């Protein structure tokens, strides 16, 4: 599988000073702020402090032109960004100075939604696990948005919404029967629709995952790891 336009391509573009570079940086920041925020919160930082640190990190990456020195050969983009978050935190001497260093709003943060997700997660998860869990959620949400953009214009929005619980994980037949009845269709027809949607979802998911890796040969292992995280079975905290 080839990945013509990748997140690493955006990273390279974000290292340039032209308008395309600024747009690429904005897309990267908006896509990946939540894992960074979750990481800081699980380290025990307050909500306001974590928000300031997150804004400060992306402002620092922009001001320091860090993206210009990033090479795709370094491996997973999420690992590189986590290292940046750690280094940024190490350089922070006082939480009340974070907003001054950050220079204002760089990313639009939906902090309330992320706080609700953190509250539902295990209080025993490590900062690294919180980062990885939020990362996979961000990836899944982007993939679902792409799938919705394909299917909703076809008048399939209700079917897609009903099928969502089965796109990644098996949830049994009983809920599927109930979902089919709610749609006014047969269980068999709904199962066929779910099967097709799941296939397309996994195709899009593999493509999205491949965008943040050094090469397509790493996709299978990365996808398996992220699915473990999504199912709550991972205890390694590795990213």
KEKE-3310 file (N, C-alpha, C; in steps of 0.2 Angstrom, whole numbers, plus 5000, padded with zeros to 4 digits):
npx = (5004:5003:5007:5003:5001:5005:5006:5018:5023:5015:5022:5035:5031:5027:5038:5042:5042:5032:5015:5009:5016:5012:4999:5000:5006:4996:4986:4992:4994:4981:4976:4983:4983:4976:4981:4994:4989:4982:4993:5000:4990:4989:5001:4999:4997:4987:4971:4971:4985:4990:4983:4990:5003:5001:4997:5009:5019:5016:5017:5030:5036:5033:5039:5052:5055:5056:5050:5056:5068:5064:5064:5057:5062:5065:5055:5040:5028:5020:5028:5039:5033:5029:5041:5045:5035:5039:5052:5049:5041:5051:5059:5051:5049:5041:5023:5015:5020:5018:5008:5013:5025:5019:5013:4999:4984:4987:4981:4965:4957:4947:4944:4935:4928:4939:4943:4932:4933:4945:4941:4933:4942:4954:4960:4973:4981:4996:5005:5010:5002:4989:4992:4994:4981:4973:4978:4975:4961:4960:4964:4955:4943:4946:4947:4934:4927:4931:4925:4912:4911:4911:4900:4888:4884:4877:4865:4866:4868:4861:4862:4876:4879:4872:4880:4892:4897:4901:4912:4925:4926:4920:4903:4894:4878:4865:4864:4865:4854:4844:4848:4846:4832:4828:4832:4823:4825:4831:4839:4849:4852:4857:4868:4876:4878:4885:4897:4902:4905:4914:4925:4928:4931:4942:4951:4953:4958:4970:4977:4977:4985:4997:5001:5009:5020:5037:5037:5026:5028:5027:5014:5005:5009:5008:4994:4989:4993:4987:4974:4973:4975:4963:4954:4957:4966:4979:4994:5006:5010:5018:5024)
npy = (4994:5011:5027:5042:5055:5061:5062:5064:5071:5083:5087:5090:5100:5109:5114:5124:5142:5147:5150:5138:5130:5136:5133:5119:5117:5122:5112:5100:5104:5105:5093:5085:5089:5084:5072:5076:5085:5076:5069:5078:5081:5068:5068:5075:5088:5104:5108:5120:5123:5112:5115:5127:5122:5114:5123:5131:5121:5119:5132:5134:5124:5130:5143:5139:5132:5118:5108:5109:5101:5088:5071:5059:5047:5045:5037:5034:5047:5050:5046:5055:5067:5065:5065:5078:5084:5080:5086:5099:5101:5098:5110:5119:5130:5136:5134:5145:5153:5148:5152:5165:5161:5153:5162:5165:5159:5145:5133:5127:5122:5109:5107:5103:5092:5083:5082:5075:5063:5059:5058:5046:5037:5024:5028:5024:5024:5027:5043:5041:5031:5037:5047:5039:5033:5044:5047:5037:5038:5051:5047:5038:5046:5055:5046:5041:5053:5054:5043:5046:5057:5051:5042:5049:5058:5050:5047:5038:5041:5038:5024:5023:5029:5020:5009:5011:5006:4994:4995:4994:4985:4969:4967:4958:4949:4952:4966:4971:4966:4974:4986:4985:4983:4996:5004:4999:4989:4972:4960:4953:4961:4972:4967:4964:4978:4983:4975:4979:4992:4991:4985:4996:5006:5000:5000:5014:5017:5010:5017:5030:5027:5023:5035:5041:5034:5027:5019:5009:4996:4995:4996:4986:4981:4993:4996:4985:4987:4999:4996:4987:4996:5004:4994:4993:4984:4986:4987:4991:5004:5009:5019)
npz = (5000:4996:5002:4997:5001:5017:5035:5038:5027:5029:5041:5036:5027:5037:5042:5034:5029:5021:5015:5014:5023:5035:5035:5035:5048:5056:5054:5059:5072:5077:5075:5084:5097:5108:5113:5118:5128:5136:5141:5149:5159:5165:5171:5182:5181:5183:5175:5169:5168:5161:5149:5145:5144:5133:5123:5124:5119:5106:5101:5103:5095:5083:5083:5085:5074:5073:5066:5054:5055:5056:5051:5041:5042:5056:5062:5071:5071:5082:5092:5091:5094:5107:5113:5111:5119:5132:5133:5132:5144:5153:5152:5157:5170:5179:5182:5181:5172:5160:5150:5146:5140:5130:5121:5118:5110:5101:5097:5095:5108:5114:5129:5139:5133:5132:5146:5151:5145:5150:5164:5163:5160:5167:5183:5186:5174:5166:5162:5149:5144:5144:5134:5123:5122:5120:5108:5099:5099:5093:5080:5076:5076:5066:5055:5055:5052:5039:5033:5035:5027:5014:5014:5019:5009:5001:5007:5018:5031:5043:5043:5044:5057:5065:5063:5068:5082:5078:5070:5073:5084:5089:5094:5097:5093:5097:5101:5087:5081:5087:5083:5069:5069:5073:5063:5054:5045:5039:5050:5043:5032:5038:5044:5032:5028:5039:5038:5025:5028:5039:5032:5024:5033:5040:5029:5027:5040:5041:5031:5037:5049:5043:5038:5048:5050:5047:5036:5025:5029:5043:5047:5050:5063:5071:5069:5076:5089:5092:5091:5102:5112:5111:5114:5128:5132:5134:5143:5143:5141:5131:5117)
capx = (5000:5007:5004:5006:5001:5006:5007:5025:5023:5013:5028:5040:5029:5026:5045:5043:5039:5027:5008:5007:5019:5008:4993:5001:5007:4989:4982:4995:4992:4974:4975:4987:4984:4973:4986:4998:4985:4981:4999:5001:4985:4991:5007:4997:4996:4980:4968:4974:4992:4990:4981:4995:5009:5000:4998:5016:5023:5015:5020:5038:5038:5033:5044:5059:5056:5058:5048:5061:5073:5062:5065:5052:5066:5065:5050:5033:5027:5018:5034:5043:5029:5029:5048:5045:5031:5043:5057:5045:5040:5058:5061:5046:5052:5035:5017:5011:5024:5017:5005:5018:5029:5015:5011:4992:4981:4989:4977:4958:4956:4940:4947:4930:4927:4945:4942:4927:4936:4950:4937:4931:4948:4957:4965:4979:4984:5001:5004:5011:4996:4984:4994:4993:4974:4970:4981:4971:4955:4960:4965:4948:4938:4948:4945:4926:4925:4932:4920:4906:4911:4910:4894:4883:4881:4873:4860:4868:4870:4858:4866:4883:4879:4870:4885:4898:4899:4904:4917:4932:4926:4914:4899:4888:4872:4859:4863:4864:4847:4841:4850:4843:4825:4828:4833:4818:4828:4832:4846:4854:4854:4861:4875:4880:4880:4891:4903:4905:4907:4920:4930:4931:4934:4949:4956:4955:4962:4977:4980:4979:4990:5003:5004:5013:5026:5042:5035:5020:5029:5026:5007:5001:5011:5005:4987:4987:4994:4982:4967:4974:4974:4956:4950:4958:4969:4986:4996:5013:5011:5023:5021)
capy = (5000:5017:5033:5048:5061:5058:5066:5066:5076:5089:5089:5093:5107:5114:5117:5130:5148:5149:5149:5131:5128:5138:5129:5112:5117:5122:5105:5096:5106:5104:5085:5081:5093:5081:5067:5080:5088:5071:5067:5083:5080:5062:5069:5078:5096:5106:5109:5127:5122:5107:5119:5132:5119:5112:5129:5133:5117:5120:5138:5133:5121:5135:5148:5136:5129:5112:5104:5109:5097:5082:5067:5054:5040:5044:5033:5036:5054:5051:5045:5061:5072:5064:5067:5085:5086:5079:5091:5106:5101:5099:5117:5124:5131:5138:5134:5152:5157:5144:5156:5170:5158:5151:5168:5165:5153:5142:5128:5128:5116:5107:5105:5100:5085:5079:5081:5070:5057:5057:5056:5040:5032:5022:5033:5021:5024:5032:5048:5038:5027:5042:5050:5034:5032:5049:5047:5032:5041:5056:5044:5035:5051:5057:5041:5041:5059:5053:5038:5050:5061:5047:5039:5053:5061:5044:5046:5033:5044:5034:5017:5023:5030:5014:5003:5013:5002:4987:4996:4992:4979:4965:4969:4953:4949:4955:4974:4972:4965:4980:4992:4984:4985:5003:5006:4997:4984:4966:4959:4951:4967:4977:4964:4966:4985:4983:4971:4983:4998:4989:4984:5002:5009:4997:5003:5021:5017:5008:5023:5035:5025:5023:5042:5043:5029:5028:5016:5005:4989:4995:4997:4980:4981:4999:4995:4980:4990:5004:4992:4985:5002:5005:4989:4994:4978:4987:4989:4993:5011:5010:5022)
capz = (5000:4995:5005:4994:5005:5023:5040:5038:5022:5033:5045:5032:5025:5042:5043:5029:5031:5016:5018:5014:5029:5040:5035:5037:5055:5059:5054:5064:5079:5078:5075:5089:5103:5113:5116:5122:5134:5141:5144:5154:5164:5169:5175:5188:5180:5183:5169:5166:5167:5155:5143:5144:5142:5126:5119:5123:5116:5099:5099:5103:5089:5077:5084:5084:5067:5075:5061:5048:5056:5057:5045:5042:5044:5063:5064:5072:5072:5088:5097:5091:5097:5114:5115:5111:5125:5138:5133:5133:5151:5157:5151:5160:5177:5184:5178:5180:5166:5153:5145:5144:5135:5124:5117:5116:5108:5095:5095:5098:5113:5117:5135:5142:5131:5134:5153:5152:5143:5156:5169:5162:5160:5173:5186:5186:5168:5166:5157:5142:5142:5142:5128:5117:5121:5116:5101:5095:5099:5088:5074:5075:5075:5059:5050:5055:5048:5032:5031:5035:5021:5009:5014:5021:5003:4998:5011:5022:5037:5048:5043:5047:5064:5069:5062:5071:5087:5076:5065:5076:5088:5088:5100:5098:5088:5100:5099:5080:5079:5089:5078:5063:5070:5074:5056:5049:5040:5042:5053:5038:5027:5042:5044:5026:5028:5044:5035:5020:5031:5043:5028:5021:5039:5041:5024:5029:5046:5039:5027:5042:5053:5039:5037:5054:5051:5043:5030:5026:5032:5050:5048:5054:5070:5074:5070:5081:5095:5093:5093:5109:5117:5110:5118:5135:5135:5134:5150:5143:5141:5126:5111)
cpx = (5004:5003:5007:5006:5000:5006:5014:5026:5021:5019:5033:5038:5028:5033:5047:5040:5034:5020:5006:5010:5015:5002:4994:5002:5000:4985:4985:4994:4985:4972:4978:4988:4981:4978:4991:4995:4984:4987:5001:4997:4987:4997:5005:4996:4989:4978:4971:4981:4993:4988:4987:5001:5007:5000:5005:5020:5022:5018:5028:5040:5038:5038:5051:5060:5058:5056:5052:5066:5071:5062:5060:5055:5066:5060:5043:5033:5025:5023:5038:5039:5029:5036:5048:5041:5035:5049:5054:5044:5046:5060:5057:5048:5046:5029:5014:5015:5022:5013:5009:5022:5025:5013:5004:4990:4984:4984:4970:4957:4949:4942:4941:4929:4933:4945:4937:4929:4942:4947:4935:4936:4950:4961:4972:4983:4990:5001:5005:5005:4990:4986:4992:4985:4971:4972:4976:4964:4954:4961:4958:4943:4940:4946:4937:4924:4926:4927:4914:4905:4910:4903:4888:4880:4876:4867:4860:4870:4868:4861:4873:4883:4877:4876:4891:4901:4903:4910:4924:4931:4920:4910:4893:4882:4866:4858:4862:4857:4843:4842:4846:4835:4824:4828:4827:4820:4829:4839:4851:4856:4858:4868:4879:4882:4886:4897:4906:4908:4914:4926:4933:4934:4941:4954:4958:4959:4969:4981:4982:4985:4997:5006:5009:5019:5031:5041:5029:5021:5027:5018:5003:5003:5008:4998:4985:4988:4989:4975:4967:4972:4966:4952:4952:4962:4977:4988:5004:5015:5016:5020:5027)
cpy = (5006:5023:5039:5054:5059:5064:5068:5071:5083:5091:5093:5100:5112:5117:5122:5136:5150:5148:5142:5128:5130:5134:5122:5112:5118:5116:5100:5097:5104:5096:5082:5084:5088:5076:5071:5083:5082:5068:5072:5082:5074:5063:5073:5086:5098:5107:5115:5126:5117:5111:5123:5128:5116:5117:5131:5128:5118:5127:5138:5129:5125:5140:5145:5133:5122:5107:5103:5103:5089:5078:5061:5047:5040:5039:5036:5043:5055:5050:5052:5067:5071:5066:5075:5088:5085:5084:5098:5106:5102:5106:5122:5124:5133:5138:5140:5156:5153:5148:5161:5167:5155:5156:5168:5159:5151:5137:5129:5121:5115:5104:5101:5093:5081:5077:5075:5063:5054:5055:5048:5034:5030:5027:5030:5021:5029:5037:5046:5034:5032:5046:5045:5033:5038:5050:5043:5035:5046:5053:5041:5040:5054:5052:5041:5047:5058:5048:5042:5054:5057:5044:5044:5056:5056:5043:5040:5035:5039:5027:5017:5024:5024:5009:5005:5009:4996:4989:4994:4985:4975:4966:4964:4954:4953:4962:4975:4971:4971:4985:4991:4985:4992:5007:5004:4992:4977:4965:4957:4957:4972:4974:4965:4973:4986:4980:4976:4989:4997:4988:4991:5006:5007:5000:5010:5021:5015:5014:5028:5033:5025:5030:5045:5039:5031:5025:5011:4998:4989:4996:4992:4980:4987:4998:4990:4983:4995:5001:4989:4991:5004:5001:4989:4988:4980:4989:4991:5000:5013:5014:5022)
cpz = (5000:4999:5002:4998:5013:5028:5040:5033:5025:5037:5041:5029:5031:5044:5038:5031:5026:5019:5018:5021:5035:5041:5037:5045:5059:5059:5058:5071:5081:5079:5081:5096:5109:5117:5121:5129:5139:5144:5150:5160:5168:5173:5181:5187:5180:5176:5165:5164:5161:5148:5141:5141:5135:5121:5118:5119:5108:5096:5099:5097:5083:5078:5083:5078:5068:5069:5055:5048:5056:5051:5047:5044:5052:5066:5065:5074:5079:5094:5097:5094:5104:5117:5116:5117:5131:5138:5135:5141:5155:5157:5155:5168:5182:5180:5177:5174:5159:5148:5142:5138:5129:5119:5114:5114:5101:5092:5098:5102:5115:5124:5139:5140:5132:5141:5154:5150:5148:5162:5169:5161:5167:5176:5187:5180:5169:5161:5150:5139:5140:5135:5122:5116:5118:5109:5097:5094:5093:5081:5072:5073:5068:5054:5050:5051:5041:5029:5030:5028:5014:5008:5015:5014:5000:5002:5016:5029:5043:5049:5046:5054:5068:5068:5066:5077:5084:5071:5067:5080:5088:5095:5101:5093:5091:5099:5092:5078:5081:5085:5072:5063:5070:5067:5051:5044:5043:5045:5048:5034:5031:5043:5038:5026:5033:5041:5030:5023:5035:5038:5025:5027:5040:5035:5026:5035:5045:5035:5032:5046:5049:5038:5043:5055:5046:5036:5031:5029:5040:5052:5052:5061:5074:5074:5075:5088:5097:5095:5100:5114:5117:5114:5126:5137:5136:5141:5150:5143:5136:5120:5106)
residu = (UNK:UNK:UNK:UNK:UNK:UNK:UNK:UNK:UNK:UNK:UNK:UNK:UNK:UNK:UNK:UNK:UNK:UNK:UNK:UNK:UNK:UNK:UNK:UNK:UNK:UNK:UNK:UNK:UNK:UNK:UNK:UNK:UNK:UNK:UNK:UNK:UNK:UNK:UNK:UNK:UNK:UNK:UNK:UNK:UNK:UNK:UNK:UNK:UNK:UNK:UNK:UNK:UNK:UNK:UNK:UNK:UNK:UNK:UNK:UNK:UNK:UNK:UNK:UNK:UNK:UNK:UNK:UNK:UNK:UNK:UNK:UNK:UNK:UNK:UNK:UNK:UNK:UNK:UNK:UNK:UNK:UNK:UNK:UNK:UNK:UNK:UNK:UNK:UNK:UNK:UNK:UNK:UNK:UNK:UNK:UNK:UNK:UNK:UNK:UNK:UNK:UNK:UNK:UNK:UNK:UNK:UNK:UNK:UNK:UNK:UNK:UNK:UNK:UNK:UNK:UNK:UNK:UNK:UNK:UNK:UNK:UNK:UNK:UNK:UNK:UNK:UNK:UNK:UNK:UNK:UNK:UNK:UNK:UNK:UNK:UNK:UNK:UNK:UNK:UNK:UNK:UNK:UNK:UNK:UNK:UNK:UNK:UNK:UNK:UNK:UNK:UNK:UNK:UNK:UNK:UNK:UNK:UNK:UNK:UNK:UNK:UNK:UNK:UNK:UNK:UNK:UNK:UNK:UNK:UNK:UNK:UNK:UNK:UNK:UNK:UNK:UNK:UNK:UNK:UNK:UNK:UNK:UNK:UNK:UNK:UNK:UNK:UNK:UNK:UNK:UNK:UNK:UNK:UNK:UNK:UNK:UNK:UNK:UNK:UNK:UNK:UNK:UNK:UNK:UNK:UNK:UNK:UNK:UNK:UNK:UNK:UNK:UNK:UNK:UNK:UNK:UNK:UNK:UNK:UNK:UNK:UNK:UNK:UNK:UNK:UNK:UNK:UNK:UNK:UNK:UNK:UNK:UNK:UNK:UNK:UNK:UNK:UNK:UNK)
# end
